[in-house]
């Protein structure tokens, strides 16, 4: 039996209220909110956070890591190696990128299912659109990860019982390298293409599983073509109340991360024996049929999707545009940082990426703020910088930058946890390290009680 042995999700802390867009852009916006990656987050840092959550609940070390994204930080360099380093995985564990389209995520997932060793598939995207456009308002930023294995790797929470893929070449969505946003063909054309492809793949996958549409307890329809997804769900033969919420009004569509994000959301609500179907429309249609096992009843996801959706803090539209580099703003009147040294980073990899110390792994520790300062003069893409002295629960002390918090809300005694972030980018090199953020979930000790 092979399937999902763990999962994790990262939804950024900030939310953009879509109703604030028209006052600035003159058009666009809409109802609800979309998740916004902070100025110090990108597809790699979000992938690390989702993968950490997935591995926290899975008692296995993956032998292969797949990083899926349509917004990679680097080309001609593997982004998954930074995820590998931050997770402190063994040197003989392979790390690969799968980039280019939303379908890359299904491809990585199917490759992991076909493998004989435990695999980690993590998908992460920062969706950007032109100001006032539908791509901007409908998009969202997030990451999600699943650990794939069999009975020898730990309890299988959801086993794969059927699958199918259908491929057809047609022009629906495209983005030329270097362009900030995608371009799309007329909506009705995509709908006429995707609907029959999805129906064919769904029928084949359900046949492979030996069930019909009436046996489906949760249907996930993922993809960037909203109209096609709605049409596919309606014509699927699955009852409307069994179609999984696409979280469009709270998170938006996080592109490559959406299939795994919605799968995690569905598994959090599933009961043993439930049939969960993942259907992805992107340059064809792919369907994976899973059945929840008895082990799911005792599984507790780290930072559940529902809790992250319910949380969050607002960000103004102007600051969002500045973070994305769409709105040029006055830069800090300080010298820009020098580019990171490749040789220095190579010598300190365990500390820089894994945050290890003589006393253990600080990345997995919580701590308490014992002193802090608000610096309005230091170089930062989003001033002011809040710097704190943190006493960790294991007795170690570290001066560290805080993130995901407003300066006015920082207090001595605040509980914090570590998060992998980008300090700055210089000469095209992203300088990654760890920051502290307010602890918004129960501590590891409280979770095990």
Number of C-alpha atoms within 10 A of each C-alpha: 12 23 24 25 29 31 34 30 34 29 28 25 19 22 27 25 21 20 15 17 22 15 12 12 15 10 13 21 23 17 14 17 25 27 29 29 25 22 21 20 20 22 25 30 26 29 31 29 26 27 31 23 22 27 22 18 17 24 14 18 18 22 17 21 25 27 30 36 29 23 20 22 16 12 8 5 10 16 22 23 19 19 27 25 20 27 19 17 19 12 10 8 13 16 22 17 20 24 20 17 20 27 25 20 29 27 14 24 24 16 14 24 19 12 14 13 16 24 28 27 29 37 39 34 29 27 28 23 19 16 21 19 16 14 20 21 28 26 23 30 31 30 33 34 32 29 30 32 30 19 13 12 18 16 22 25 27 28 22 20 19 20 23 20 19 17 13 12 8 11 12 18 16 13 14 9 9 6 9 15 17 15 13 14 11 9 13 10 13 20 19 12 19 25 22 15 20 30 19 17 24 29 18 18 24 22 15 14 18 11 16 14 16 9 13 21 21 25 26 26 28 32 25 21 18 18 14 24 22 14 16 23 23 14 14 18 13 18 16 13 10 14 20 21 15 21 18 18 17 18 25 23 32 30 27 33 31 31 27 27 30 23 23 23 22 22 23 18 10 20 17 15 14 18 24 27 28 23 29 27 27 22 22 20 26 26 26 24 24 25 24 22 18 15 15 20 13 8 15 14 19 22 18 19 21 12 12 17 17 9 14 17 15 14 16 14 21 15 16 19 16 17 20 18 11 15 13 10 13 8 12 15 10 10 9 13 13 10 14 17 10 9 9 10 15 10 10 12 17 16 18 19 22 24 22 17 12 7 9 12 15 23 22 15 17 21 26 21 25 16 16 19 14 15 14 13 12 15 18 20 17 15 14 16 20 20 20 23 19 27 21 18 12 13 8 15 16 13 16 17 18 26 22 18 15 12 18 8 8 18 14 13 13 16 20 22 22 22 21 25 25 18 19 21 16 13 9 11 14 17 16 22 18 24 23 26 18 21 15 13 14 11 15 13 7 8 10 7 5
